[in-house]
Amino acid sequence: MIRVQKACEFLQTDRIVPMRNPKVEEEVAQILEKVASRGDEALLDLTQIFDGVRPELKVREEEIDRAYHSCDPLFLKSLEMAAENIRQFHRKQLYAGFEIKKEGILLGQRVLPLRRVGIYVPGGTASYPSTVLMNAIPAVLAGVEELVMVSPPDEKGRIPKEILAAAKVTGIKEIYRCGGAQVVGALAFGTDTIRAVDKIVGPGNIYVATAKKQVFGIVDIDMIAGPSEILVLADESANPAFVAADLLSQAEHDVLARSILICFSEEFSKSVVQEIQKQLPLLEREPIARKALQDRGAILLAKTLEEAILLCNELAPEHLELALENPEDVLPMIKNAGSVFLGHYTPEALGDYWAGPNHTLPTMGTARFASPLSVEDFVKRSSYMKYSKEALADAAEHIERLAGHEGLGAHARSIDIRREK
């Protein structure tokens, strides 16, 4: 069901590498070309092909209100409370520009919100209102002027009411029933119905991720996200039932999801395997979780804590659980992880829905250099400067010398001409 091997062997032979699929890349390029040339007509034709429906693209505001009020009040209460937790955390990420003043010199940096951002919310085998909260709330806090949400319709042309309710909670009013690579193209290029955006955020399948990659440069994107992954580092103080449940919580996402356990004894690993076998049949998405564990799951036996930490940092997981007796002592040694969960009562699902830190995280080892989605992803920086005539004269000789060494005479002349006047 799930392979067990030595940690050192895994490190040598089984590195996580970004997935590339030339066939998908070609298909996505063709889809994007159709949207670029035919706009709404291509959007509707492709939605008919992929989702089996030709919907009205725009969701009316009264539909959003109706969906919100038709939801379970207890669900809405939980949604509102989760939203406030996320706001509270992300408010701490706000930052301002600065100025430097010297005699005759003014230097500064402004922090400006993006004007228009598109949020992709997946559909298909599950509904993700939490994705709406995690992507929209930091954008709103950053001051983004226009938020547009897109999501694939079901076979009746509808978006789940829970997703629309989450949109209302976050203040999103512009919503379109469309998904896949085709709507990524619409957001990037613009159509008669969907105006182009400055940035596209939100997770999706391999077609959506590939489309985001291909339109990057025309618009900005948050990241190129791969399948979800969890790495649990557990010592003997951990409860095997807890560990098994957390591995399964990621495995149920997708058959390509990756669930890995690092522990220190065969006895503990066997206990976790027994718990997985016990819990798997209880899952509604059991076939998905079972295949994910068979194909991409692993239990790794480490000789020492140092070896385990080395492997954690090499794998740079999206989610890292430190199911240890003293997780705070280990945290400073963790250099590469999207989000870290400390102790036996901090499961990854807590971060997915409730705690406040963003659940849009770097995958496929990109936590070596990438960060979770934040308020900073929805702003840009712009610098400014002002020199007096006297301050420019003081700097002129140095600027002209540097320009001369680069062979850019017009640059030097633009300085020198001001000395002559």
Contacts in CASP RR format, 6 or more apart in sequence:
PFRMAT RR
TARGET T0000
AUTHOR 0000-0000-0000
METHOD contacts of the structure
MODEL  1
MIRVQKACEFLQTDRIVPMRNPKVEEEVAQILEKVASRGDEALLDLTQIF
DGVRPELKVREEEIDRAYHSCDPLFLKSLEMAAENIRQFHRKQLYAGFEI
KKEGILLGQRVLPLRRVGIYVPGGTASYPSTVLMNAIPAVLAGVEELVMV
SPPDEKGRIPKEILAAAKVTGIKEIYRCGGAQVVGALAFGTDTIRAVDKI
VGPGNIYVATAKKQVFGIVDIDMIAGPSEILVLADESANPAFVAADLLSQ
AEHDVLARSILICFSEEFSKSVVQEIQKQLPLLEREPIARKALQDRGAIL
LAKTLEEAILLCNELAPEHLELALENPEDVLPMIKNAGSVFLGHYTPEAL
GDYWAGPNHTLPTMGTARFASPLSVEDFVKRSSYMKYSKEALADAAEHIE
RLAGHEGLGAHARSIDIRREK
1 273 0 8 1.000
1 276 0 8 1.000
1 277 0 8 1.000
1 290 0 8 1.000
1 293 0 8 1.000
1 294 0 8 1.000
2 247 0 8 1.000
2 259 0 8 1.000
2 273 0 8 1.000
2 276 0 8 1.000
2 293 0 8 1.000
2 294 0 8 1.000
2 297 0 8 1.000
2 298 0 8 1.000
2 299 0 8 1.000
3 297 0 8 1.000
3 298 0 8 1.000
3 299 0 8 1.000
4 266 0 8 1.000
4 269 0 8 1.000
4 273 0 8 1.000
4 298 0 8 1.000
4 299 0 8 1.000
4 300 0 8 1.000
4 301 0 8 1.000
5 298 0 8 1.000
5 299 0 8 1.000
5 300 0 8 1.000
5 301 0 8 1.000
6 300 0 8 1.000
6 301 0 8 1.000
7 262 0 8 1.000
7 300 0 8 1.000
7 301 0 8 1.000
7 302 0 8 1.000
7 303 0 8 1.000
7 307 0 8 1.000
7 308 0 8 1.000
7 311 0 8 1.000
8 303 0 8 1.000
8 307 0 8 1.000
10 298 0 8 1.000
10 300 0 8 1.000
10 311 0 8 1.000
11 310 0 8 1.000
11 311 0 8 1.000
11 314 0 8 1.000
14 298 0 8 1.000
15 314 0 8 1.000
15 315 0 8 1.000
16 229 0 8 1.000
16 258 0 8 1.000
16 315 0 8 1.000
16 364 0 8 1.000
16 365 0 8 1.000
17 364 0 8 1.000
18 224 0 8 1.000
18 226 0 8 1.000
18 364 0 8 1.000
18 366 0 8 1.000
19 206 0 8 1.000
19 226 0 8 1.000
19 256 0 8 1.000
19 364 0 8 1.000
21 206 0 8 1.000
21 210 0 8 1.000
24 206 0 8 1.000
24 207 0 8 1.000
24 210 0 8 1.000
25 210 0 8 1.000
25 214 0 8 1.000
27 181 0 8 1.000
27 207 0 8 1.000
28 181 0 8 1.000
28 207 0 8 1.000
28 210 0 8 1.000
28 211 0 8 1.000
28 214 0 8 1.000
29 214 0 8 1.000
31 46 0 8 1.000
31 181 0 8 1.000
31 182 0 8 1.000
31 185 0 8 1.000
31 207 0 8 1.000
31 211 0 8 1.000
32 181 0 8 1.000
32 182 0 8 1.000
32 184 0 8 1.000
32 185 0 8 1.000
32 188 0 8 1.000
32 189 0 8 1.000
32 211 0 8 1.000
32 214 0 8 1.000
32 215 0 8 1.000
34 42 0 8 1.000
34 45 0 8 1.000
34 46 0 8 1.000
34 182 0 8 1.000
35 42 0 8 1.000
35 43 0 8 1.000
35 46 0 8 1.000
35 182 0 8 1.000
35 185 0 8 1.000
35 186 0 8 1.000
35 189 0 8 1.000
35 191 0 8 1.000
36 185 0 8 1.000
36 189 0 8 1.000
38 45 0 8 1.000
39 186 0 8 1.000
39 189 0 8 1.000
39 190 0 8 1.000
39 191 0 8 1.000
39 192 0 8 1.000
40 57 0 8 1.000
40 191 0 8 1.000
40 192 0 8 1.000
40 193 0 8 1.000
40 194 0 8 1.000
42 182 0 8 1.000
43 57 0 8 1.000
43 178 0 8 1.000
43 182 0 8 1.000
43 183 0 8 1.000
43 186 0 8 1.000
43 191 0 8 1.000
43 193 0 8 1.000
43 194 0 8 1.000
44 54 0 8 1.000
44 55 0 8 1.000
44 57 0 8 1.000
46 182 0 8 1.000
47 53 0 8 1.000
47 54 0 8 1.000
47 55 0 8 1.000
47 152 0 8 1.000
47 153 0 8 1.000
47 177 0 8 1.000
47 178 0 8 1.000
47 179 0 8 1.000
47 182 0 8 1.000
48 54 0 8 1.000
50 180 0 8 1.000
50 182 0 8 1.000
51 152 0 8 1.000
51 153 0 8 1.000
51 154 0 8 1.000
51 155 0 8 1.000
51 157 0 8 1.000
51 179 0 8 1.000
52 155 0 8 1.000
53 153 0 8 1.000
53 154 0 8 1.000
53 155 0 8 1.000
53 156 0 8 1.000
53 157 0 8 1.000
55 153 0 8 1.000
55 157 0 8 1.000
55 177 0 8 1.000
55 178 0 8 1.000
56 177 0 8 1.000
57 176 0 8 1.000
57 177 0 8 1.000
57 178 0 8 1.000
57 193 0 8 1.000
57 194 0 8 1.000
58 175 0 8 1.000
58 176 0 8 1.000
58 177 0 8 1.000
58 193 0 8 1.000
59 159 0 8 1.000
59 164 0 8 1.000
59 175 0 8 1.000
59 176 0 8 1.000
59 177 0 8 1.000
61 173 0 8 1.000
63 164 0 8 1.000
64 164 0 8 1.000
64 167 0 8 1.000
64 168 0 8 1.000
64 173 0 8 1.000
64 175 0 8 1.000
65 168 0 8 1.000
67 161 0 8 1.000
67 164 0 8 1.000
67 165 0 8 1.000
67 168 0 8 1.000
68 76 0 8 1.000
68 161 0 8 1.000
68 164 0 8 1.000
68 165 0 8 1.000
68 168 0 8 1.000
68 169 0 8 1.000
70 161 0 8 1.000
71 161 0 8 1.000
71 162 0 8 1.000
71 165 0 8 1.000
75 162 0 8 1.000
75 165 0 8 1.000
76 165 0 8 1.000
76 169 0 8 1.000
79 129 0 8 1.000
79 133 0 8 1.000
79 165 0 8 1.000
79 166 0 8 1.000
79 169 0 8 1.000
80 169 0 8 1.000
82 130 0 8 1.000
82 133 0 8 1.000
82 353 0 8 1.000
82 354 0 8 1.000
82 356 0 8 1.000
83 133 0 8 1.000
83 137 0 8 1.000
83 169 0 8 1.000
83 170 0 8 1.000
85 354 0 8 1.000
85 355 0 8 1.000
85 356 0 8 1.000
86 133 0 8 1.000
86 134 0 8 1.000
86 137 0 8 1.000
86 138 0 8 1.000
86 356 0 8 1.000
86 358 0 8 1.000
87 137 0 8 1.000
87 141 0 8 1.000
88 356 0 8 1.000
89 355 0 8 1.000
89 356 0 8 1.000
89 357 0 8 1.000
89 358 0 8 1.000
90 137 0 8 1.000
90 138 0 8 1.000
90 141 0 8 1.000
90 356 0 8 1.000
90 358 0 8 1.000
90 374 0 8 1.000
90 375 0 8 1.000
91 141 0 8 1.000
93 138 0 8 1.000
93 141 0 8 1.000
93 374 0 8 1.000
93 375 0 8 1.000
93 376 0 8 1.000
94 141 0 8 1.000
94 142 0 8 1.000
94 375 0 8 1.000
95 111 0 8 1.000
95 376 0 8 1.000
96 111 0 8 1.000
97 108 0 8 1.000
97 109 0 8 1.000
97 110 0 8 1.000
97 111 0 8 1.000
97 381 0 8 1.000
98 108 0 8 1.000
98 109 0 8 1.000
99 106 0 8 1.000
99 107 0 8 1.000
99 108 0 8 1.000
100 106 0 8 1.000
100 107 0 8 1.000
100 108 0 8 1.000
101 107 0 8 1.000
102 391 0 8 1.000
103 391 0 8 1.000
104 386 0 8 1.000
104 387 0 8 1.000
104 388 0 8 1.000
104 390 0 8 1.000
104 391 0 8 1.000
105 385 0 8 1.000
105 386 0 8 1.000
105 387 0 8 1.000
105 388 0 8 1.000
105 391 0 8 1.000
106 384 0 8 1.000
106 385 0 8 1.000
106 386 0 8 1.000
107 383 0 8 1.000
107 384 0 8 1.000
107 385 0 8 1.000
108 383 0 8 1.000
108 384 0 8 1.000
108 385 0 8 1.000
109 381 0 8 1.000
109 382 0 8 1.000
109 383 0 8 1.000
109 384 0 8 1.000
110 381 0 8 1.000
110 382 0 8 1.000
110 383 0 8 1.000
110 384 0 8 1.000
111 379 0 8 1.000
111 380 0 8 1.000
111 381 0 8 1.000
112 379 0 8 1.000
112 380 0 8 1.000
112 381 0 8 1.000
112 382 0 8 1.000
113 142 0 8 1.000
113 143 0 8 1.000
113 144 0 8 1.000
113 145 0 8 1.000
113 378 0 8 1.000
113 379 0 8 1.000
114 139 0 8 1.000
114 142 0 8 1.000
114 144 0 8 1.000
114 145 0 8 1.000
114 198 0 8 1.000
114 199 0 8 1.000
114 220 0 8 1.000
114 378 0 8 1.000
114 379 0 8 1.000
114 380 0 8 1.000
115 144 0 8 1.000
115 145 0 8 1.000
115 146 0 8 1.000
115 198 0 8 1.000
116 144 0 8 1.000
116 145 0 8 1.000
116 146 0 8 1.000
116 147 0 8 1.000
116 148 0 8 1.000
116 195 0 8 1.000
116 196 0 8 1.000
116 197 0 8 1.000
116 198 0 8 1.000
117 139 0 8 1.000
117 144 0 8 1.000
117 146 0 8 1.000
117 147 0 8 1.000
117 148 0 8 1.000
117 197 0 8 1.000
117 198 0 8 1.000
117 199 0 8 1.000
117 200 0 8 1.000
117 201 0 8 1.000
117 378 0 8 1.000
118 147 0 8 1.000
118 148 0 8 1.000
118 149 0 8 1.000
118 150 0 8 1.000
118 187 0 8 1.000
118 197 0 8 1.000
118 199 0 8 1.000
118 200 0 8 1.000
118 201 0 8 1.000
119 132 0 8 1.000
119 135 0 8 1.000
119 136 0 8 1.000
119 139 0 8 1.000
119 147 0 8 1.000
119 148 0 8 1.000
119 149 0 8 1.000
119 150 0 8 1.000
119 172 0 8 1.000
119 201 0 8 1.000
119 202 0 8 1.000
120 150 0 8 1.000
120 151 0 8 1.000
120 179 0 8 1.000
120 183 0 8 1.000
120 184 0 8 1.000
120 187 0 8 1.000
120 200 0 8 1.000
120 201 0 8 1.000
120 202 0 8 1.000
120 203 0 8 1.000
120 204 0 8 1.000
120 208 0 8 1.000
121 128 0 8 1.000
121 131 0 8 1.000
121 132 0 8 1.000
121 135 0 8 1.000
121 149 0 8 1.000
121 150 0 8 1.000
121 151 0 8 1.000
121 163 0 8 1.000
121 202 0 8 1.000
122 128 0 8 1.000
122 131 0 8 1.000
122 151 0 8 1.000
122 152 0 8 1.000
122 203 0 8 1.000
122 204 0 8 1.000
122 205 0 8 1.000
122 208 0 8 1.000
123 151 0 8 1.000
123 152 0 8 1.000
123 160 0 8 1.000
123 179 0 8 1.000
124 152 0 8 1.000
124 154 0 8 1.000
125 285 0 8 1.000
125 288 0 8 1.000
127 160 0 8 1.000
127 162 0 8 1.000
127 163 0 8 1.000
128 163 0 8 1.000
129 160 0 8 1.000
129 162 0 8 1.000
129 163 0 8 1.000
129 165 0 8 1.000
129 166 0 8 1.000
130 166 0 8 1.000
130 352 0 8 1.000
130 353 0 8 1.000
130 359 0 8 1.000
131 202 0 8 1.000
131 203 0 8 1.000
131 359 0 8 1.000
131 360 0 8 1.000
132 149 0 8 1.000
132 163 0 8 1.000
132 166 0 8 1.000
132 167 0 8 1.000
132 169 0 8 1.000
132 170 0 8 1.000
132 172 0 8 1.000
133 166 0 8 1.000
133 169 0 8 1.000
133 170 0 8 1.000
134 358 0 8 1.000
134 359 0 8 1.000
134 360 0 8 1.000
134 373 0 8 1.000
135 201 0 8 1.000
135 202 0 8 1.000
135 360 0 8 1.000
135 373 0 8 1.000
136 147 0 8 1.000
136 149 0 8 1.000
136 166 0 8 1.000
136 167 0 8 1.000
136 170 0 8 1.000
136 171 0 8 1.000
136 172 0 8 1.000
137 170 0 8 1.000
138 358 0 8 1.000
138 373 0 8 1.000
138 374 0 8 1.000
138 375 0 8 1.000
138 377 0 8 1.000
138 378 0 8 1.000
139 147 0 8 1.000
139 201 0 8 1.000
139 378 0 8 1.000
140 147 0 8 1.000
140 170 0 8 1.000
140 171 0 8 1.000
141 375 0 8 1.000
142 375 0 8 1.000
142 376 0 8 1.000
142 377 0 8 1.000
142 378 0 8 1.000
142 379 0 8 1.000
143 378 0 8 1.000
143 379 0 8 1.000
144 378 0 8 1.000
146 174 0 8 1.000
146 197 0 8 1.000
147 170 0 8 1.000
147 171 0 8 1.000
147 172 0 8 1.000
147 174 0 8 1.000
148 172 0 8 1.000
148 174 0 8 1.000
148 175 0 8 1.000
148 176 0 8 1.000
148 187 0 8 1.000
148 194 0 8 1.000
148 195 0 8 1.000
148 197 0 8 1.000
149 167 0 8 1.000
149 172 0 8 1.000
149 174 0 8 1.000
149 175 0 8 1.000
149 176 0 8 1.000
150 175 0 8 1.000
150 176 0 8 1.000
150 178 0 8 1.000
150 179 0 8 1.000
150 183 0 8 1.000
150 186 0 8 1.000
150 187 0 8 1.000
150 194 0 8 1.000
151 159 0 8 1.000
151 163 0 8 1.000
151 175 0 8 1.000
151 176 0 8 1.000
151 177 0 8 1.000
151 178 0 8 1.000
151 179 0 8 1.000
152 159 0 8 1.000
152 177 0 8 1.000
152 178 0 8 1.000
152 179 0 8 1.000
152 180 0 8 1.000
153 159 0 8 1.000
153 177 0 8 1.000
153 178 0 8 1.000
154 160 0 8 1.000
157 177 0 8 1.000
158 177 0 8 1.000
159 175 0 8 1.000
159 177 0 8 1.000
164 175 0 8 1.000
167 173 0 8 1.000
167 175 0 8 1.000
176 183 0 8 1.000
176 186 0 8 1.000
176 193 0 8 1.000
176 194 0 8 1.000
178 186 0 8 1.000
178 194 0 8 1.000
179 208 0 8 1.000
180 204 0 8 1.000
180 205 0 8 1.000
180 207 0 8 1.000
180 208 0 8 1.000
180 211 0 8 1.000
181 207 0 8 1.000
181 208 0 8 1.000
181 210 0 8 1.000
181 211 0 8 1.000
183 194 0 8 1.000
184 200 0 8 1.000
184 208 0 8 1.000
184 211 0 8 1.000
184 212 0 8 1.000
184 215 0 8 1.000
185 211 0 8 1.000
185 215 0 8 1.000
186 193 0 8 1.000
186 194 0 8 1.000
187 194 0 8 1.000
187 196 0 8 1.000
187 197 0 8 1.000
187 200 0 8 1.000
187 215 0 8 1.000
187 219 0 8 1.000
188 196 0 8 1.000
188 197 0 8 1.000
188 200 0 8 1.000
188 215 0 8 1.000
188 218 0 8 1.000
188 219 0 8 1.000
189 196 0 8 1.000
189 215 0 8 1.000
189 218 0 8 1.000
190 196 0 8 1.000
196 219 0 8 1.000
197 219 0 8 1.000
198 219 0 8 1.000
198 220 0 8 1.000
199 219 0 8 1.000
199 220 0 8 1.000
199 221 0 8 1.000
199 222 0 8 1.000
199 377 0 8 1.000
199 378 0 8 1.000
200 212 0 8 1.000
200 215 0 8 1.000
200 219 0 8 1.000
200 220 0 8 1.000
200 221 0 8 1.000
200 222 0 8 1.000
201 221 0 8 1.000
201 222 0 8 1.000
201 360 0 8 1.000
201 373 0 8 1.000
201 377 0 8 1.000
202 222 0 8 1.000
202 225 0 8 1.000
202 360 0 8 1.000
203 209 0 8 1.000
203 225 0 8 1.000
203 360 0 8 1.000
204 225 0 8 1.000
206 226 0 8 1.000
209 224 0 8 1.000
209 225 0 8 1.000
209 226 0 8 1.000
212 221 0 8 1.000
212 224 0 8 1.000
213 221 0 8 1.000
213 224 0 8 1.000
215 221 0 8 1.000
222 360 0 8 1.000
222 373 0 8 1.000
222 377 0 8 1.000
223 360 0 8 1.000
223 362 0 8 1.000
223 363 0 8 1.000
223 366 0 8 1.000
223 370 0 8 1.000
223 373 0 8 1.000
225 360 0 8 1.000
225 362 0 8 1.000
225 363 0 8 1.000
226 256 0 8 1.000
226 363 0 8 1.000
226 364 0 8 1.000
227 253 0 8 1.000
227 254 0 8 1.000
227 256 0 8 1.000
227 257 0 8 1.000
227 258 0 8 1.000
227 363 0 8 1.000
228 250 0 8 1.000
228 253 0 8 1.000
228 254 0 8 1.000
228 257 0 8 1.000
228 258 0 8 1.000
228 318 0 8 1.000
228 319 0 8 1.000
228 363 0 8 1.000
229 250 0 8 1.000
229 257 0 8 1.000
229 258 0 8 1.000
229 259 0 8 1.000
229 260 0 8 1.000
229 317 0 8 1.000
229 318 0 8 1.000
229 319 0 8 1.000
229 363 0 8 1.000
229 364 0 8 1.000
230 246 0 8 1.000
230 247 0 8 1.000
230 249 0 8 1.000
230 250 0 8 1.000
230 258 0 8 1.000
230 259 0 8 1.000
230 260 0 8 1.000
230 317 0 8 1.000
230 318 0 8 1.000
230 319 0 8 1.000
230 320 0 8 1.000
230 321 0 8 1.000
230 348 0 8 1.000
231 260 0 8 1.000
231 261 0 8 1.000
231 262 0 8 1.000
231 312 0 8 1.000
231 315 0 8 1.000
231 317 0 8 1.000
231 319 0 8 1.000
231 320 0 8 1.000
231 321 0 8 1.000
231 337 0 8 1.000
232 243 0 8 1.000
232 246 0 8 1.000
232 247 0 8 1.000
232 260 0 8 1.000
232 261 0 8 1.000
232 262 0 8 1.000
232 320 0 8 1.000
232 321 0 8 1.000
232 323 0 8 1.000
233 262 0 8 1.000
233 263 0 8 1.000
233 308 0 8 1.000
233 309 0 8 1.000
233 312 0 8 1.000
233 320 0 8 1.000
233 321 0 8 1.000
233 322 0 8 1.000
233 323 0 8 1.000
233 324 0 8 1.000
233 330 0 8 1.000
234 243 0 8 1.000
234 261 0 8 1.000
234 262 0 8 1.000
234 263 0 8 1.000
234 268 0 8 1.000
234 272 0 8 1.000
234 321 0 8 1.000
234 323 0 8 1.000
234 324 0 8 1.000
235 263 0 8 1.000
235 264 0 8 1.000
235 305 0 8 1.000
235 323 0 8 1.000
235 324 0 8 1.000
235 325 0 8 1.000
236 264 0 8 1.000
236 265 0 8 1.000
236 268 0 8 1.000
237 323 0 8 1.000
237 324 0 8 1.000
237 325 0 8 1.000
237 344 0 8 1.000
238 263 0 8 1.000
238 268 0 8 1.000
238 323 0 8 1.000
238 324 0 8 1.000
238 344 0 8 1.000
239 344 0 8 1.000
240 268 0 8 1.000
240 271 0 8 1.000
240 272 0 8 1.000
240 274 0 8 1.000
240 275 0 8 1.000
241 275 0 8 1.000
241 279 0 8 1.000
242 323 0 8 1.000
242 344 0 8 1.000
242 347 0 8 1.000
243 261 0 8 1.000
243 272 0 8 1.000
243 275 0 8 1.000
243 323 0 8 1.000
244 272 0 8 1.000
244 275 0 8 1.000
244 276 0 8 1.000
244 278 0 8 1.000
244 279 0 8 1.000
245 275 0 8 1.000
245 279 0 8 1.000
245 347 0 8 1.000
246 321 0 8 1.000
246 323 0 8 1.000
246 347 0 8 1.000
246 348 0 8 1.000
246 349 0 8 1.000
247 259 0 8 1.000
247 260 0 8 1.000
247 261 0 8 1.000
247 272 0 8 1.000
247 276 0 8 1.000
247 293 0 8 1.000
247 297 0 8 1.000
248 259 0 8 1.000
248 276 0 8 1.000
248 279 0 8 1.000
248 280 0 8 1.000
248 283 0 8 1.000
248 289 0 8 1.000
248 293 0 8 1.000
249 347 0 8 1.000
249 348 0 8 1.000
249 349 0 8 1.000
250 257 0 8 1.000
250 258 0 8 1.000
250 259 0 8 1.000
250 292 0 8 1.000
250 319 0 8 1.000
250 348 0 8 1.000
251 257 0 8 1.000
251 259 0 8 1.000
251 288 0 8 1.000
251 289 0 8 1.000
251 290 0 8 1.000
251 292 0 8 1.000
251 293 0 8 1.000
251 297 0 8 1.000
252 283 0 8 1.000
252 285 0 8 1.000
252 288 0 8 1.000
252 289 0 8 1.000
252 292 0 8 1.000
253 288 0 8 1.000
253 292 0 8 1.000
254 288 0 8 1.000
254 292 0 8 1.000
255 288 0 8 1.000
255 291 0 8 1.000
255 292 0 8 1.000
255 295 0 8 1.000
256 292 0 8 1.000
256 295 0 8 1.000
256 296 0 8 1.000
257 292 0 8 1.000
257 296 0 8 1.000
258 292 0 8 1.000
258 296 0 8 1.000
258 297 0 8 1.000
259 292 0 8 1.000
259 293 0 8 1.000
259 296 0 8 1.000
259 297 0 8 1.000
260 297 0 8 1.000
260 298 0 8 1.000
260 299 0 8 1.000
260 300 0 8 1.000
260 315 0 8 1.000
260 317 0 8 1.000
261 269 0 8 1.000
261 272 0 8 1.000
261 298 0 8 1.000
261 299 0 8 1.000
261 300 0 8 1.000
262 299 0 8 1.000
262 300 0 8 1.000
262 302 0 8 1.000
262 308 0 8 1.000
262 311 0 8 1.000
262 312 0 8 1.000
263 269 0 8 1.000
263 272 0 8 1.000
263 299 0 8 1.000
263 300 0 8 1.000
263 301 0 8 1.000
263 302 0 8 1.000
264 301 0 8 1.000
264 302 0 8 1.000
264 303 0 8 1.000
264 305 0 8 1.000
264 308 0 8 1.000
265 301 0 8 1.000
266 301 0 8 1.000
269 299 0 8 1.000
269 301 0 8 1.000
272 299 0 8 1.000
273 299 0 8 1.000
276 293 0 8 1.000
280 286 0 8 1.000
280 289 0 8 1.000
280 290 0 8 1.000
283 289 0 8 1.000
300 311 0 8 1.000
302 308 0 8 1.000
302 311 0 8 1.000
305 330 0 8 1.000
309 330 0 8 1.000
309 333 0 8 1.000
309 334 0 8 1.000
312 320 0 8 1.000
312 334 0 8 1.000
312 336 0 8 1.000
312 337 0 8 1.000
313 334 0 8 1.000
313 335 0 8 1.000
313 336 0 8 1.000
314 336 0 8 1.000
315 336 0 8 1.000
315 365 0 8 1.000
316 336 0 8 1.000
316 337 0 8 1.000
316 338 0 8 1.000
316 362 0 8 1.000
316 365 0 8 1.000
316 366 0 8 1.000
316 367 0 8 1.000
316 368 0 8 1.000
317 337 0 8 1.000
317 338 0 8 1.000
317 365 0 8 1.000
317 367 0 8 1.000
318 337 0 8 1.000
318 338 0 8 1.000
318 339 0 8 1.000
318 361 0 8 1.000
318 362 0 8 1.000
318 363 0 8 1.000
318 367 0 8 1.000
319 337 0 8 1.000
319 338 0 8 1.000
319 339 0 8 1.000
319 341 0 8 1.000
319 348 0 8 1.000
319 361 0 8 1.000
320 334 0 8 1.000
320 337 0 8 1.000
320 338 0 8 1.000
320 339 0 8 1.000
320 340 0 8 1.000
320 341 0 8 1.000
321 340 0 8 1.000
321 341 0 8 1.000
321 343 0 8 1.000
321 346 0 8 1.000
321 347 0 8 1.000
321 348 0 8 1.000
322 330 0 8 1.000
322 331 0 8 1.000
322 334 0 8 1.000
322 340 0 8 1.000
322 341 0 8 1.000
322 342 0 8 1.000
322 343 0 8 1.000
323 343 0 8 1.000
323 344 0 8 1.000
324 330 0 8 1.000
324 343 0 8 1.000
327 342 0 8 1.000
327 343 0 8 1.000
328 342 0 8 1.000
331 340 0 8 1.000
331 342 0 8 1.000
334 340 0 8 1.000
336 365 0 8 1.000
336 367 0 8 1.000
336 368 0 8 1.000
337 367 0 8 1.000
338 361 0 8 1.000
338 362 0 8 1.000
338 367 0 8 1.000
338 371 0 8 1.000
338 372 0 8 1.000
339 351 0 8 1.000
339 357 0 8 1.000
339 359 0 8 1.000
339 361 0 8 1.000
339 372 0 8 1.000
341 347 0 8 1.000
341 348 0 8 1.000
341 350 0 8 1.000
341 351 0 8 1.000
351 357 0 8 1.000
351 359 0 8 1.000
352 359 0 8 1.000
353 359 0 8 1.000
357 372 0 8 1.000
358 372 0 8 1.000
358 373 0 8 1.000
358 374 0 8 1.000
359 372 0 8 1.000
360 372 0 8 1.000
360 373 0 8 1.000
361 367 0 8 1.000
361 372 0 8 1.000
361 373 0 8 1.000
362 370 0 8 1.000
362 371 0 8 1.000
362 372 0 8 1.000
387 395 0 8 1.000
389 418 0 8 1.000
392 415 0 8 1.000
392 418 0 8 1.000
393 419 0 8 1.000
396 415 0 8 1.000
396 416 0 8 1.000
396 418 0 8 1.000
396 419 0 8 1.000
399 411 0 8 1.000
399 412 0 8 1.000
399 415 0 8 1.000
400 412 0 8 1.000
400 415 0 8 1.000
400 416 0 8 1.000
403 409 0 8 1.000
403 411 0 8 1.000
403 412 0 8 1.000
403 415 0 8 1.000
404 411 0 8 1.000
404 412 0 8 1.000
END
